[in-house]
Amino acid sequence: PVKAAAGLQHSLFIDGEGRLSSCGSAPSYAPQGLLGHGEGVTQLNTPTRLPSPLGGERAVSVSAGDGHSLALTADGAVWSWGDGEDGKLGHGDAQRQLLPKKVEAFADQRVVAVSAGGA
């Protein structure tokens, strides 16, 4: 992997071609979506490539929070997934995202860094 990030119970990886993988387990308070592989995937024991292609863009940075994750693509777009409590995914609601979803609030901007933080 070119880059990696570690959360409380999961890890994220970017390979040399900008593709994302994750492994670990989802905590009980955010049982769906943390790993970014869709409904029903709550544990992966080895790094497994995410099914979402991030709009065809290469991932350049990732950050793993306690219950959510963020990815930054080469075009400056931010993608988020996992527990959306308190609006932390940036989609204007508190919905959980099972797969990476583009944060449209930054549609006309080029973001240069992401950090998921804890809880």
Secondary structure by P-SEA (a helix, b strand, c coil): cccccccccbbbbbcccbbbbbbcccccccccccccccccccccccbbbbcccccccccccccccccbbbbbcccbbbbbbccccccccccccbbbbcccccccccccccccccccccc
